[in-house]
Amino acid sequence: MPERKLITLNIAHGRGLSFYQGFHSPNGIRKQLERINKLLDRFHPDIVCLQEVDESSHWNGHINLLEEIQNKESLPYSYLGVHNRRDGAKKLAYGNAILSRYPIREAVTVPFGKNQLGEKGFLFARIEFPEGMVSVVNLHLDFRSRVKRLAQVEQVIRFLHDELSMPGDPLLHRPIVCGDFNARATLRRDAVAQLFGYMKSHHEYALHPEKARSFPAHSPMKCIDFIFLPEPMKCHACQTIRSYVSDHRPVFMRFEIPEPIDRGTAPIAPVE
């Protein structure tokens, strides 16, 4: 079986290590995005799940960050799911994004609420690998409130309930779930543990990385960025990458996708 590679990274709106948004020139933002592009070229991922990706926001010069990052030769398919949108003089439009080596056949964006600033959400996608169709959830949870994170995880669980309960191809109905959880796995009454408990009650899932730390990037103290990998997929290795392209360190996984049990319906056109 070929080895596949996945990276999940909160790109912090292209501001690098800074914790403050709005004090960076468009030229400075583009330099940070070029660093992210080079990092992706270095690791050759098949899937990249990104959080805090702007489509058009006033605080970074209305640059479409995904278009700047994407290398269309190695990652020709992409989708940006905007879950925070505000019109007016200080326009905001940002969310989660996926870059892929293979066609994205379906994509659904789910905001957790209706706030015009700081709203989080998740992106659900189906990607057609040579081994079969693979489902992916790319999420970003609230960073301030444990209560909000738990409520957001409940929304993810409700969305996934039908997927995890369906018979047939496990690649299609057991999604990889990854992203910025803003919570540690060791906290029993927080988002990671709650979601992991639910998913383990339906199918075998493994949580990665096991020991690495992802935040803050310059001197990481904790891991808040994770990948939930379902069986029968197998993880070969998972680590955080020592990098300063964001205030988060990327999580990088090498894994194996088995041959599908059932390829399901005929392929549909890629998402535009």
C-alpha positions in Angstrom: 0.0 0.0 0.0 1.3 3.5 -0.8 2.1 5.7 2.2 -0.1 8.8 2.5 0.7 12.1 4.3 -1.5 14.6 6.1 -0.7 17.9 7.7 -3.0 20.0 9.9 -2.1 23.5 10.7 -3.7 26.7 12.1 -2.0 29.3 9.9 -3.1 32.2 12.2 -4.4 34.4 9.3 -0.8 34.5 7.9 0.6 36.6 10.8 3.3 34.2 11.8 4.3 34.0 15.5 2.5 37.2 16.4 -0.6 36.9 18.6 -2.0 40.2 17.3 -4.0 40.6 14.2 -4.0 43.8 12.1 -0.5 45.0 12.5 1.0 43.3 9.4 1.4 44.7 5.9 0.2 42.7 2.9 3.9 42.2 2.0 4.6 40.8 5.4 1.6 38.5 5.1 2.7 37.2 1.7 6.2 36.4 3.1 4.6 34.3 5.8 2.4 32.5 3.3 5.5 31.8 1.2 7.1 30.1 4.2 4.0 28.0 4.6 4.2 27.1 0.9 7.8 26.0 1.2 7.0 23.9 4.3 4.3 22.0 2.3 6.7 21.5 -0.6 9.2 20.0 1.9 6.9 17.4 3.3 4.8 16.5 0.1 1.5 16.0 1.8 -1.5 14.4 0.1 -4.0 16.3 2.3 -3.5 19.6 4.1 -6.1 20.8 6.6 -5.8 24.5 7.5 -7.5 26.7 10.0 -7.8 30.5 10.2 -7.7 30.9 6.4 -8.9 34.3 5.1 -10.8 34.6 1.8 -11.0 38.4 2.0 -10.5 40.2 5.3 -9.5 43.8 6.1 -6.8 42.9 8.6 -4.5 41.3 6.0 -5.2 43.4 2.9 -8.0 41.2 1.5 -5.5 38.6 0.4 -7.0 35.2 -0.4 -4.6 33.2 1.7 -5.4 29.8 0.2 -4.6 31.0 -3.3 -1.3 32.3 -2.1 -0.4 29.1 -0.3 -1.6 26.5 -2.9 0.9 24.9 -5.2 -1.4 23.8 -8.0 1.1 21.3 -9.3 1.4 19.2 -6.2 -2.0 20.1 -4.5 -4.3 20.9 -7.4 -7.6 20.6 -5.5 -8.7 23.0 -2.8 -11.8 24.2 -0.9 -12.2 27.1 1.5 -15.2 26.9 3.8 -16.0 30.3 5.2 -17.6 30.1 8.7 -17.1 33.7 9.8 -18.4 36.4 7.4 -18.9 40.1 8.1 -19.7 42.8 5.5 -19.1 46.5 5.8 -16.0 48.7 6.0 -14.1 46.2 8.0 -15.0 43.1 6.0 -14.1 39.6 7.3 -14.4 36.3 5.6 -12.4 33.3 6.9 -12.7 29.7 7.9 -11.1 26.2 7.4 -9.6 25.0 4.2 -8.4 21.8 2.5 -5.7 21.3 -0.1 -5.5 17.9 -1.8 -3.5 15.9 -4.3 -6.7 14.2 -5.3 -10.2 15.4 -6.3 -12.5 16.8 -3.6 -15.8 15.3 -4.6 -18.0 16.9 -1.9 -17.5 19.7 0.7 -19.8 21.0 3.4 -19.1 24.0 5.7 -20.8 24.1 9.1 -20.5 27.3 11.2 -21.1 26.7 14.9 -23.0 29.9 15.3 -23.8 33.3 13.7 -21.2 35.6 15.3 -19.6 38.1 12.9 -16.2 38.0 14.7 -14.5 34.9 16.1 -17.0 32.4 14.9 -15.7 28.8 14.6 -16.8 25.9 12.5 -15.9 22.8 10.6 -15.5 21.6 7.1 -16.5 18.1 5.9 -15.1 16.8 2.7 -14.9 13.6 0.6 -11.7 13.1 -1.3 -11.2 10.5 -4.0 -7.9 8.7 -3.4 -6.8 5.9 -5.7 -7.6 3.5 -2.8 -11.2 4.8 -2.5 -13.2 7.7 -1.2 -12.0 9.1 2.1 -14.0 11.5 4.3 -12.3 14.2 6.3 -13.5 16.7 9.0 -11.3 19.8 9.5 -12.4 21.7 12.6 -11.6 24.7 14.8 -13.0 25.0 18.3 -13.4 28.0 20.6 -10.2 29.0 22.4 -11.8 30.9 25.4 -14.6 28.7 26.7 -14.7 25.0 27.6 -18.5 25.2 27.7 -18.5 26.5 24.1 -16.1 23.8 23.0 -18.2 21.1 24.4 -21.3 22.5 22.7 -19.4 22.7 19.4 -18.2 19.1 19.7 -21.9 18.1 20.2 -22.7 19.8 16.9 -19.9 17.8 15.2 -21.2 14.6 16.8 -24.7 15.3 15.6 -23.4 15.8 12.1 -21.3 12.7 12.2 -23.9 10.4 13.8 -25.4 9.3 10.5 -22.0 8.9 8.9 -20.7 6.7 11.6 -23.8 4.6 11.8 -24.0 3.7 8.0 -22.9 0.3 6.8 -20.6 -0.2 3.9 -17.2 1.2 3.0 -15.4 2.3 6.3 -13.3 4.7 4.3 -16.4 6.5 3.2 -18.3 6.6 6.5 -15.5 6.8 9.1 -13.9 10.2 8.6 -10.4 11.4 9.6 -11.1 14.2 12.0 -8.4 16.8 12.6 -7.8 20.4 13.4 -7.3 23.0 16.2 -9.2 21.8 19.2 -7.9 24.4 21.6 -8.0 21.7 24.3 -5.6 19.1 25.7 -6.4 15.4 25.3 -5.7 14.8 29.0 -8.6 17.0 30.2 -11.5 14.5 30.7 -14.2 17.2 30.6 -13.1 19.0 27.5 -13.6 18.7 23.8 -10.9 16.2 22.7 -11.9 13.6 25.4 -15.6 14.1 24.6 -15.2 13.6 20.9 -12.8 10.7 21.3 -15.1 8.9 23.6 -18.0 9.3 21.2 -16.1 8.1 18.2 -14.5 5.1 20.1 -18.0 4.0 21.1 -18.9 3.6 17.4 -15.7 2.4 15.8 -12.0 2.0 16.5 -10.2 5.3 16.4 -6.7 6.3 17.4 -5.7 9.8 18.6 -2.5 11.4 17.4 0.1 12.7 18.2 0.5 10.8 21.4 3.2 12.9 23.1 4.2 15.9 20.9 3.3 19.5 21.8 2.0 22.0 19.2 1.4 25.3 21.0 2.9 27.9 21.2 5.2 27.2 18.3 8.3 29.0 19.6 8.3 27.0 22.9 5.4 24.5 22.9 3.9 23.7 26.3 0.9 21.7 25.2 -0.8 19.9 22.3 -4.1 21.3 21.1 -3.9 20.2 17.5 -4.9 16.6 16.8 -5.7 13.9 14.2 -8.3 11.2 14.9 -7.5 8.3 12.6 -10.1 5.5 12.1 -9.4 1.8 11.5 -8.7 0.2 9.1 -6.3 3.0 8.3 -2.9 2.6 10.0 -0.6 5.4 11.3 3.0 4.9 10.4 4.2 8.0 12.3 2.8 11.2 13.7 4.8 14.2 14.9 4.8 18.0 15.2 7.1 19.9 12.9 9.5 22.3 14.4 8.4 25.4 12.4 7.7 29.1 13.0 5.3 29.8 10.2 2.5 30.2 12.7 1.9 30.3 16.5 0.9 26.6 16.1 3.3 23.8 15.0 2.0 21.7 12.1 1.0 18.1 12.9 2.3 15.7 10.3 1.1 12.2 9.9 2.3 9.3 7.6 -0.4 6.7 7.2 -1.8 3.9 5.1 -5.3 3.6 3.5 -6.4 0.1 2.8 -8.3 -1.0 -0.3 -12.0 -0.1 -0.1 -14.6 -2.6 0.8 -17.2 -0.9 -1.4 -16.5 2.0 -3.8 -20.1 3.1 -3.6 -21.6 5.3 -6.3 -19.9 6.4 -9.4 -17.5 9.4 -9.1 -19.1 12.9 -9.3 -17.5 16.0 -10.6 -14.9 17.7 -8.3 -16.0 20.6 -6.1 -15.4 24.0 -7.8 
